[in-house]
Amino acid sequence: MKNMPTQLHSKTQVIPNASPSISRRQLLMGIMVSVGATATSSCVQRFEKTLANSPNLQQAGSPQFYTDNELALVSQLTDLIIPETDTLGALAAGVPQLLDQLYRQWGSVVSQSLHRQGLKNIQLELNELTQQNFLTAPAEQQISALRYLDEQAFSGHKQQYIAYRHLKDLIARFYYSTEVGATQELRYQLVPGRWEASILMDEQSRTWAV
Amino acid sequence: MPEYDAIVIGSGMSGGWNAKELAEKGLRVLVLERGPKIEPTKDYADFLTPWQTPNLDRIPEDEIAKDYEIQNRGVSYAVKQSNKHFWVKDSEHPYSTPAGKPYDWLRGYHTGGRSLTWARQTYRLGPQDFEANKKDGHGTDWPIRYDDLAPWYDYVETFAGISGSKEGLAQLPDSVFQPPFELTSVEKAFKQRTESTYSGRKVIPARVAHLTQPTEEQKALGRGPCQVRNMCDKGCSFGAYFSANSATLPAAMRTGNCTIVNNAIVDSLDYDPETKRISGVKVIDAHSKKVSTYTARIVFLNASAIASAMILLQSKSATFPNGLANHSDQVGRNLMDHVSAASANGVMSGFDQEYYYGRRPGGIYIPRYGNITEQDKPYLRGFGFQGRSFREPWSGAKPGIGEEFKQANRQPGDWRVSIYCFGEILPNPQNRVSLDHTKTDKWGLPLAYIDCEMGQNEKVMMREAQKDAYHMLESAGLSKISKGPDAELELSRPGNRIHEMGTARMGRDPKTSVLNKWCQAHDVANLFITDGACMPSGGCQNPSLTYMALSARAANYAVDLFYQGAL
């Protein structure tokens, strides 16, 4: 198994305009404790680096749709799929809260129920792969299990892993639609102002977020 | 003494033109719009970033089920939380269809109508389109030919602002153009390869109603150049794409001769058998439901093809028991749209070092070649392809987790060329809108009963178009082609292309058509209809430009009659 990049467990970084929230930290700590996690894991550190000035996030507020366990799972998957590297990851960008808001405000009862069931299936699968509670498994085992699940989901077992693929799709959509995802990880121009049909790529060139 | 010289019913693509032309020529004009005002500062959402649109800009699912089921089914890519006020609530504006024959009636009720949400693709009809009905016997002959409309195309294009390239194609005449959006290197390669393989086919820059070099006239209306944001579905604060809101209505209003009344739902047109004219327009206020009648010497009906037909059918009198101006029994018949189904995209290699800057509002166009430069096709008439090239964007639907997943999305993916067919639908009198005799809306007006389906020619045409799409991409060296030549096709639902046409067609014979060559009702001298209803056939080109030209032509004819005292 290929090792995860070391950046996952992570250095701290000064984020302009970020205002770490004690209540949010306490919230996540509480969740981790409630599911049996003991460490003040790096997950918490990244969680509190959330870009609190993001307009969507301000509106999203504290998670209300997810149970503590669901939030812990979504937070962990969010962090493992799009971790902090030289830019913030999806956890710090607030993707779990945005997902919570989506299902609270957008999802019908049917979609909510499918999503909960999907999360349950994902966790069962990951528990089986790690032979323990995935959420409290050592980081290396979490990564290894998720990597296996991901490979399965993208190699001809699409239907069987539809819940995972759907969640991953949403995590990516939300991350690349946040300010950090769009403007720091990728690039974004609100008003391009002109059309250039051909620009040369260089090593710094990045995908347009939109 | 009438209160106004002219009443224009509908403020959208064609109504805006009539308001402008009539008001600029000195007539006192009343525009009746059934929906609310649009205020750009409040109603346009074109400056929102992705992180300012909660929930990925999705409308809540329960709300879609309740209010936007059909609009969302039809154009989910354009019906969003931030612009849902540009679309009708299906719950408030129902219509009925026969079992098993669904129809997508996709629309917005507000000042500017669908000119605010159109796709802005802008093509002239060619000489062949005005001759098609006569040639193959479907529909009735157009009472005009290309040369009759050509100067009016020039006229409206100069005002509206169309970007495009001069190509000299007989079947797709050039417009008065502002500079085109340049093709990408991949599109240039696709063009070169396709044109060398197929001598009768061309790949050209899409022609779009976007300002790329605004004229003084356009600037004076507060319009500016396209900022290449591709936020057009949300309205345009720069007025860079043509809409009634950005162009024709401001021009009408600055004359001081034009009044717009909003929330004014037209119930019916009163007919005076003595004068053989429309004597009044009966209106229901959308909120108070108060009924009033406006009078004018001339009435232009521009409510859109289905709604204009409905207004005529609702206007019954002793002279016209089957609906106003309907001695021919053609009102509501020959409902057309365009048909899609054929499409394909594929990967072009060799351009990995290139990318683009900006979000161009159009891409490429492959003008019709079937039964033009290539003969012996198993279908009548033809189709064109819209398309574009792009590099595959970031995606959650790719394998990998962690840093490698981020890195994979940091770089754009393969270059793809995508083409998408729009074909002509034959006029067929059985495709029809009529009054639902059992159901009414909340204003007590009968629902439209829309009975429309695709015909055999459309099916055969799309089958052939799919083969063509595949082979064009294959012969241009593309790989990973998304849809094969024999791929199963699902034809677009009637109405889904949002090009309703034909329900009050022009023609030479009052027995078989509703309007004469000036879009004036054969049976009622002071009634003109210049929305999609007037079209005897639809070509395969996006039709708005033709509505504009027909409107300006008809309005100027009506002005002449007005000053001659004939109306």
HADDOCK unambig.tbl for C-alpha pairs under 7 A between the chains (distance, minus, plus):
assign (segid A and resid 4 and name CA) (segid B and resid 402 and name CA) 6.92 0.50 0.50
assign (segid A and resid 5 and name CA) (segid B and resid 403 and name CA) 6.60 0.50 0.50
assign (segid A and resid 55 and name CA) (segid B and resid 51 and name CA) 6.69 0.50 0.50
assign (segid A and resid 55 and name CA) (segid B and resid 52 and name CA) 5.78 0.50 0.50
assign (segid A and resid 56 and name CA) (segid B and resid 51 and name CA) 5.87 0.50 0.50
assign (segid A and resid 56 and name CA) (segid B and resid 52 and name CA) 5.72 0.50 0.50
assign (segid A and resid 56 and name CA) (segid B and resid 53 and name CA) 6.91 0.50 0.50
assign (segid A and resid 56 and name CA) (segid B and resid 54 and name CA) 5.56 0.50 0.50
assign (segid A and resid 80 and name CA) (segid B and resid 401 and name CA) 6.72 0.50 0.50
assign (segid A and resid 80 and name CA) (segid B and resid 402 and name CA) 5.63 0.50 0.50
assign (segid A and resid 81 and name CA) (segid B and resid 401 and name CA) 4.49 0.50 0.50
assign (segid A and resid 81 and name CA) (segid B and resid 402 and name CA) 4.73 0.50 0.50
assign (segid A and resid 82 and name CA) (segid B and resid 401 and name CA) 6.87 0.50 0.50
assign (segid A and resid 82 and name CA) (segid B and resid 402 and name CA) 5.26 0.50 0.50
assign (segid A and resid 82 and name CA) (segid B and resid 403 and name CA) 6.88 0.50 0.50
assign (segid A and resid 82 and name CA) (segid B and resid 406 and name CA) 6.36 0.50 0.50
assign (segid A and resid 83 and name CA) (segid B and resid 402 and name CA) 5.66 0.50 0.50
assign (segid A and resid 83 and name CA) (segid B and resid 403 and name CA) 6.64 0.50 0.50
assign (segid A and resid 85 and name CA) (segid B and resid 403 and name CA) 6.74 0.50 0.50
assign (segid A and resid 102 and name CA) (segid B and resid 55 and name CA) 5.12 0.50 0.50
assign (segid A and resid 105 and name CA) (segid B and resid 60 and name CA) 6.49 0.50 0.50
assign (segid A and resid 106 and name CA) (segid B and resid 55 and name CA) 6.88 0.50 0.50
assign (segid A and resid 106 and name CA) (segid B and resid 59 and name CA) 6.64 0.50 0.50
assign (segid A and resid 106 and name CA) (segid B and resid 60 and name CA) 3.88 0.50 0.50
assign (segid A and resid 106 and name CA) (segid B and resid 61 and name CA) 5.82 0.50 0.50
assign (segid A and resid 107 and name CA) (segid B and resid 60 and name CA) 6.24 0.50 0.50
assign (segid A and resid 107 and name CA) (segid B and resid 61 and name CA) 5.77 0.50 0.50
assign (segid A and resid 108 and name CA) (segid B and resid 61 and name CA) 5.47 0.50 0.50
assign (segid A and resid 108 and name CA) (segid B and resid 62 and name CA) 5.66 0.50 0.50
assign (segid A and resid 147 and name CA) (segid B and resid 401 and name CA) 6.59 0.50 0.50
assign (segid A and resid 150 and name CA) (segid B and resid 399 and name CA) 6.45 0.50 0.50
assign (segid A and resid 150 and name CA) (segid B and resid 400 and name CA) 6.54 0.50 0.50
assign (segid A and resid 151 and name CA) (segid B and resid 399 and name CA) 6.57 0.50 0.50
assign (segid A and resid 154 and name CA) (segid B and resid 399 and name CA) 5.72 0.50 0.50
assign (segid A and resid 165 and name CA) (segid B and resid 397 and name CA) 6.94 0.50 0.50
assign (segid A and resid 168 and name CA) (segid B and resid 396 and name CA) 5.77 0.50 0.50
assign (segid A and resid 169 and name CA) (segid B and resid 396 and name CA) 4.09 0.50 0.50
assign (segid A and resid 169 and name CA) (segid B and resid 397 and name CA) 5.98 0.50 0.50
assign (segid A and resid 172 and name CA) (segid B and resid 395 and name CA) 6.74 0.50 0.50
assign (segid A and resid 172 and name CA) (segid B and resid 396 and name CA) 5.02 0.50 0.50
assign (segid A and resid 173 and name CA) (segid B and resid 396 and name CA) 6.96 0.50 0.50
assign (segid A and resid 177 and name CA) (segid B and resid 50 and name CA) 5.15 0.50 0.50
assign (segid A and resid 177 and name CA) (segid B and resid 51 and name CA) 5.59 0.50 0.50
assign (segid A and resid 178 and name CA) (segid B and resid 50 and name CA) 6.77 0.50 0.50
assign (segid A and resid 178 and name CA) (segid B and resid 51 and name CA) 4.89 0.50 0.50
assign (segid A and resid 179 and name CA) (segid B and resid 51 and name CA) 5.96 0.50 0.50
assign (segid A and resid 186 and name CA) (segid B and resid 410 and name CA) 6.02 0.50 0.50
assign (segid A and resid 190 and name CA) (segid B and resid 49 and name CA) 6.71 0.50 0.50
assign (segid A and resid 190 and name CA) (segid B and resid 229 and name CA) 6.98 0.50 0.50
assign (segid A and resid 191 and name CA) (segid B and resid 227 and name CA) 6.21 0.50 0.50
assign (segid A and resid 191 and name CA) (segid B and resid 229 and name CA) 5.74 0.50 0.50
assign (segid A and resid 192 and name CA) (segid B and resid 227 and name CA) 6.15 0.50 0.50
assign (segid A and resid 192 and name CA) (segid B and resid 228 and name CA) 5.96 0.50 0.50
assign (segid A and resid 192 and name CA) (segid B and resid 229 and name CA) 6.17 0.50 0.50
assign (segid A and resid 192 and name CA) (segid B and resid 358 and name CA) 5.12 0.50 0.50
assign (segid A and resid 193 and name CA) (segid B and resid 227 and name CA) 4.00 0.50 0.50
assign (segid A and resid 193 and name CA) (segid B and resid 228 and name CA) 5.72 0.50 0.50
assign (segid A and resid 194 and name CA) (segid B and resid 227 and name CA) 5.81 0.50 0.50
assign (segid A and resid 194 and name CA) (segid B and resid 228 and name CA) 5.72 0.50 0.50
assign (segid A and resid 194 and name CA) (segid B and resid 358 and name CA) 6.14 0.50 0.50
assign (segid A and resid 195 and name CA) (segid B and resid 228 and name CA) 6.24 0.50 0.50
assign (segid A and resid 195 and name CA) (segid B and resid 357 and name CA) 5.72 0.50 0.50
assign (segid A and resid 195 and name CA) (segid B and resid 358 and name CA) 4.94 0.50 0.50
assign (segid A and resid 195 and name CA) (segid B and resid 360 and name CA) 6.40 0.50 0.50
assign (segid A and resid 196 and name CA) (segid B and resid 356 and name CA) 5.62 0.50 0.50
assign (segid A and resid 196 and name CA) (segid B and resid 357 and name CA) 4.94 0.50 0.50
assign (segid A and resid 196 and name CA) (segid B and resid 358 and name CA) 6.66 0.50 0.50
assign (segid A and resid 197 and name CA) (segid B and resid 182 and name CA) 5.86 0.50 0.50
assign (segid A and resid 197 and name CA) (segid B and resid 183 and name CA) 6.04 0.50 0.50
assign (segid A and resid 197 and name CA) (segid B and resid 184 and name CA) 4.61 0.50 0.50
assign (segid A and resid 197 and name CA) (segid B and resid 356 and name CA) 5.05 0.50 0.50
assign (segid A and resid 197 and name CA) (segid B and resid 357 and name CA) 6.71 0.50 0.50
assign (segid A and resid 198 and name CA) (segid B and resid 184 and name CA) 5.90 0.50 0.50
assign (segid A and resid 198 and name CA) (segid B and resid 185 and name CA) 6.60 0.50 0.50
assign (segid A and resid 198 and name CA) (segid B and resid 354 and name CA) 5.86 0.50 0.50
assign (segid A and resid 198 and name CA) (segid B and resid 355 and name CA) 5.56 0.50 0.50
assign (segid A and resid 198 and name CA) (segid B and resid 356 and name CA) 4.90 0.50 0.50
assign (segid A and resid 199 and name CA) (segid B and resid 354 and name CA) 5.55 0.50 0.50
assign (segid A and resid 199 and name CA) (segid B and resid 355 and name CA) 5.18 0.50 0.50
assign (segid A and resid 199 and name CA) (segid B and resid 356 and name CA) 5.33 0.50 0.50
assign (segid A and resid 199 and name CA) (segid B and resid 357 and name CA) 6.94 0.50 0.50
assign (segid A and resid 200 and name CA) (segid B and resid 353 and name CA) 5.66 0.50 0.50
assign (segid A and resid 200 and name CA) (segid B and resid 354 and name CA) 4.71 0.50 0.50
assign (segid A and resid 200 and name CA) (segid B and resid 355 and name CA) 6.21 0.50 0.50
assign (segid A and resid 201 and name CA) (segid B and resid 353 and name CA) 5.03 0.50 0.50
assign (segid A and resid 201 and name CA) (segid B and resid 354 and name CA) 5.51 0.50 0.50
assign (segid A and resid 201 and name CA) (segid B and resid 355 and name CA) 6.34 0.50 0.50
assign (segid A and resid 206 and name CA) (segid B and resid 410 and name CA) 5.29 0.50 0.50
assign (segid A and resid 206 and name CA) (segid B and resid 411 and name CA) 5.26 0.50 0.50
assign (segid A and resid 206 and name CA) (segid B and resid 412 and name CA) 6.86 0.50 0.50
assign (segid A and resid 207 and name CA) (segid B and resid 393 and name CA) 6.60 0.50 0.50
assign (segid A and resid 207 and name CA) (segid B and resid 394 and name CA) 6.97 0.50 0.50
assign (segid A and resid 207 and name CA) (segid B and resid 410 and name CA) 5.39 0.50 0.50
assign (segid A and resid 207 and name CA) (segid B and resid 411 and name CA) 5.13 0.50 0.50
assign (segid A and resid 207 and name CA) (segid B and resid 412 and name CA) 4.75 0.50 0.50
